[in-house]
Amino acid sequence: MKRTLLALTALVSIASAADWPTWRGPKRDDISTEKNLLTEWPAGGPELVWKTTGCGSGYSSVSVANGRVFTMGDTPEGSAVRAFEEKSGAPLWVSPILGKPGGNYEGPRCTPTVDSDSVYALGQFGDFVCLDAATGKERWRKNLGTDFGGKYSGWNYTESPLVDGNLVLFTPGGKKGAIVALDKKTGSLLWQSTEFTDGAQYSSLVPADINGVHQYIQLTAESVAGVDAATGKLLWRAERKGATAVITTPIYANNEVYVTSGYGVGCNAFKITKDGTGFKTEELYANKNMANHHGGVILLGDYVYGFSDSKGWVCQEFKTGDMKWNEKGVGKGSIGYADGHFYCRSEGGKGLVALIEATPDGYKEKGRFEQPERSTKNSWPHPVIANGKLYLRDQDVLLCYDVRKK
């Protein structure tokens, strides 16, 4: 009996293949592997399965794992993580307060990261916690400023933590080392990237294996760089100036790193090579075909898709940087992908959400709807598709839609 119970416990802690346990999904590429989803939406959009409130104020998106949905939000008392039941939206727990509420745009922006029975979350002022996923009980905490010498930029911390193997990582920024790796079980410091000391911006780390070396890629206002996963040693760094705010998560594929940001900067691609003396970078192109502010970009096949300031929704060739098509669509916003289609969410107005065929042959819209229960704030949380459901967070409200074929 004891052995059976242990086996069942192990099974419960394993996330479903269609779960979405962290920012931009299991591979941090914003690509869902789900199939058998709707290829067209009816008038009024897909079926609303449930609506819940109690998320608090803020701009965090959601993670979905092991039958629960996780997000973050402010109350007057402070910032906290929340868990809801995946099937019904029923509230399960609210964590202890992470830190003070508020910020430049009030509320947290981090998407919690779920790893087995733990949840990791970063508050807007640098309060970092590890929680028990079943109860919300705090296991340990750190502060990016007092513990690691970090300092947030004008819009506070927005990064979503990365769990990789036995590590949990984030970017305090600063002279003591921009990136920090902790033991995910204990919170003990394993390394800090003392050779890479750029200030923190708003992008989240991406893991990559480049020329046989496991490493982490980060984008700042000064550069894009890769550090060794085992030691934090700086492996390569390419200067790349951002402006005002650098937010979008980098893309890595086939020894090439792609970055983009708004405020007139645009996009850059770098080839990363390795010889006997170490890693080297070569800029492949730099243009303004994709100037993504914060809605995210997705590499699908040979093309990058996302919203580009002044150009609308764009399909761009990854290898050359050339633009294949652009279209206004639902206006500026964020993007997700599942089963041959993009889910594009407008940041303003009525909160339009559209289903777009994922093709370089042109902009092909397959349905749209106006988000109900719209707040007066920008709908910045990115859409999430997990286990046949579409999740839209808008301040205190969380909406869950069924996007599976009947």
N, C-alpha and C positions, 0 to 999 in steps of 0.2 A: 504493500500500500504506500509506504513512504517513497519508494522508487517511482511509483506511478505519479504521485503528487509532484515530485521534483520534475519529472518529464513534462507534466502539464504546465507547470510554472515556466519552464524554459520555452515552451511553445508560445505561451501568452506573451512573453517578452520580445518575441521576434516580430518585427514590423511586417505588415503585408507588403507585397511587391508593389501594390498600387498606393501605398501610403506616401505622404509628403512630409518627411520628418524635419526638414530644415529649409532655410531660405533657398529658393530656386530649385528645390527638390533634391533627391538623393545624390545626384552628380553635379549639383550647382549649375546646371545648364538650362533650367526652366523647361525641360522636355519631359513630359509624361509619356510612359510607355503603354498606357491604357489603350484598349481597342473597344470596338462596338459602341462608340459614342455617336450622338446625333450628328448628322452631316448637314442638317438644316434645322433652323428653329421655327416654330410656329409663331404666328402673330402674338405679340405680348411676351415672347421668350419661352424658355423651358419652364417646367413645373417647379414652383417654389415648394420645397419639402418642409422646411421649418425656418422660423425666424426667432432669434434670441436677442435679449438685451443684457446689459451688465458687463460689457467689454471694457467700459471706461473710456476716457477720451484719449486720442492718440492716433498714430498712423501705422502701427504694426500690422503686418499681414498675419496669416495663420500657418501653423504646422499641424499635420494630421498624422497620428500614429497610434497603433494599438487601441483603436476604438475611441480615441479622444481627440479633441480639437483644442489647440493651445494658442493663446495670443497674449498681448499685454495692453495695459491701459492705466490712466491716472484716475484717482479719486481725489477729493480735497486733502486726504491724509497723505497720499503719496502714490508712487508708481508700483504696480504689482502685476504678476502673471496670473492668468485665468485659464481654467480648463473646463471644457464642456463635453457632454456626451455626443459622440459622432452621430448616432442614429436619430436623436431627438433634439439636440441643442440644449438639453437640460444642464444647468450649471452644476459642476462637480466640486470645485474648490477655488479659492482665491489665496494666493501665496502671502506670506508676510511681506510687509512693505520693503521694497528695494531701496528707495531713496525719495527725496523730495519730488513733488509734482512740478509741472510747468515746463519751461524751456522756450527757446525761440521757435515757435509753433509748438503749442502745448501738447505734452504727452510723449510717450516712448515711440520709437520707430523700429526697434529691433524685432525681428521675427524669432521667437524662441526655437532652440534646437533640441530635438528629442533624440536620445541615444539610450536604447534599451529601457531601463527603469529610471533614467535621469532626464531632467530638463535643464538647459542652460540658457540664461537670459541676461541681457545688458540693458540697464536703465540709461536714460538720456544724459545723466550726469556722471556716468562711469561706475555705477554700482553693479557688480557682476555676481550672480548667484548660481549655485547648483541646487536643484530641488528634486525631491522625490516625485516621480511622475504620477504615482497613484494617489498621493495625499496633498502634494504641494508643500510638504514640510521642508524647511531649509536644511541643507547638508553642510554647505560652506559658502563663504562669500569673500570677495576681494573688491578693491576699488582701483580703477585704472590710474587715478591720479596719485593717491597716497601710497599705494603698493608698488607702482611701476613707473612713476614719474611722468605719466601721460598728461596730455592737455587737449581738451576738445576744441574744435573750431566753432565758428559762430552759430551753427545750427545744432550744436551738441553732438553727442555720440549717436550714430545710427546703425552701426555695424551689427550684423547677425553672426554670432560665434560659429566657428567651424570645429566639429569633432572629427578627428582623424586618428584611427587606431586608439592608443591610450592617451592621446593629447586632446586638449581643448584649447583653441587659439583665438586671439583677437588682437586688435591694433590700438594700443594706447597712444602711440606716436611719441616722438621726442628723443632727447639726447641719450637717455638710458637704453634706448632701443625701441624701434617702432613697433615690432611684433613680439608678442609674448606667447609661450607655450607652457601650459600647466598640465600636471597629472590630472586627468579628468575625474578620478576617484577621490583624490585628497585635496586638490587645489595647490599642491606644492609646485613651486617654480622649477621648470626643467631647463628652460633657456629663454634669453631675451636677445633680440637681434642687434647686438651692440655696433655692428658695422653698418647697419641700415637704420638711419635715425630721422627719416622724414617725419614731418608733423602728420597727425591723423587727419584724414578727410572723412568720407562717408561711404566708401566702398567696402565690400566684404571679401575676405580671402578666398582664393580658389586653389585647390590642390592639383598638382600635375606631375607626371613623370616625363622628364625631358632628358633625352640622351642617357637614359638609365639611372637618373638621379631623381629621387622623390623630393619635391619642393613645394613651396607655397608662393603664389603670385599675389602681389598687392599693388593697387594703383593709388597714388597720392597726387597732391597738387604740383609736386616737383618731378615725379618720375613714375615709371612702372618697374618693378623689381621682382627677383626670385630669390628666396632664401632656402637653405638646406633644411629639410624636415627633421633631421636628426640633431642638428646643432644650432640652427639659426644663423649659420654663416651666410654672408651675402655671396651669392653665386653670380649674379649679373644685375645690372641696373642700366636702364635707358632713360636719359633725361627727356621729360615730356611735360611741358608746362600746361597746367590747367588754369582756369579762371573762376573766381568767386566760390564755386562749389564743384567738387569732383565726386560723383556719386555712383555711376553705373559699374556693376561688377564686370571684371575682365572676362574675356573668352580665350580659351586655349584649345588649339587643335594642330596636330602634325608639326610640332616644333615652331609654331607661330602663335604669337600673343596679340590679341586685338583689344584695343581700348577706345572708349568714346566718352565725351562729356559735352555739356552745353555751354552757354554763354559765348557762342561764336568760335569755340575751339575745334570741334569736329572729331575725327577719328584717326587712329594710327595703327599700323600693323608692323610688328617686329618679328624677324626670324631669329631664333635662338639656336646657336651652334656650340659645339664643344670640341676642343682639341687638347693637345698635351699641356697647354698653359691654362686651361679653364674654359669658362663659358664666354661667348661673345654675342653681341646683338647687332643686328642690321635692320635699319628702318626700310620697310618695303614700300610703304606709301603713307601719305598724310593728306587728308582732304576734308571737306565739310559736307560730304554727302550724307553722313550720319553724325549729327550733333545731338546726342541723346542726353536729355537733362537728368531724368531719374526714373523713367518708366521701364528701363531694361531693354536689352537686345538679346535675340536668340539666333544662334548659328544652327541652321538646319540644312544638311547636305552641303552644298557649295555656296550658300547664301546666308547673309545676315539680315534679320528683319527687326524693325522697331520704329519708334516715332522719332523723327529728326526735326528739330526746331526750324521753322520757316519752310520745311519741305513736306511735312505730313508723314504718313506711314510710308516707309521706304523698304524696298528690297535691294540689297547691295551685294555685289559679288565679293566673296571673302578674299579671294586670291589677288584681285586687282584693285578693289575699292570702287569699281565702277557701279553706277546706279542702274538697276534694271527697270524699276518703276517707282512711282510715288503717287499718293492719293490722300486727300484730306480725311476721308473716312469719318470716324466718330470724334475726331479732334485729338488733341494731345492727351496722352495717357500711358497706361502700362499694358504689358503683354504676357500671355502664357500660351503654352502649346500642348495639344493632345490630339492623337488620332487624325492626323492630316489637316488640322485646323488651328488657327490662332484665335485666342480669346482676347479681344482688345477692349480695354476699359477707359472711358473718358474720365479725366480728372475733375472736370467742372460741370456746371450747368445741371442737367437732369441726370447725369451719371450714365450716359449711354454705354451699353455693352454690346459688342458685335462679334459674330462668328465669321472668320475670314478663312477662305481656302488657302492653305500653305503652298503656294506655287510661285515660281519666278516668272510665270507667264502673264501676270497682271493681278490687280486687286479685284478679288471676287468675293463679295459679301454674301453670306448665306443666312442672314437673319440678324436682327438687333432688337433690343428692348431698353426701356427706361428703368433704371434701378428704383424700386420703391423705397420708402423710408429714408429718403435722401436727407443728409444733414446740410448745414450751411457751409461746411468746410470742404476743401478739396478731397476727392476720393482717391487718395494716393496709395493706399494699400494695394499691392498687386493681386490679381485674381489667382486663385489656386484651384487646380483640378485634381481630385483625389478620390479613388474608389467610386467612380461614376458620378461624383458630385462636383459642382462649381461653388466655391465659397467667395463671397464678397463682404469685406469688412468696411463699415463706414462709421467711424467714431464708436459710439456705444452699441451699435447694431451689427449683428452678424447674420447674413442670409445664406441659406443653403439650397441649391437648385439641383434637380435630377437631370443630368445630361446624357443618360444612357438611352440607347435604342430600346423601344418596348418590344 
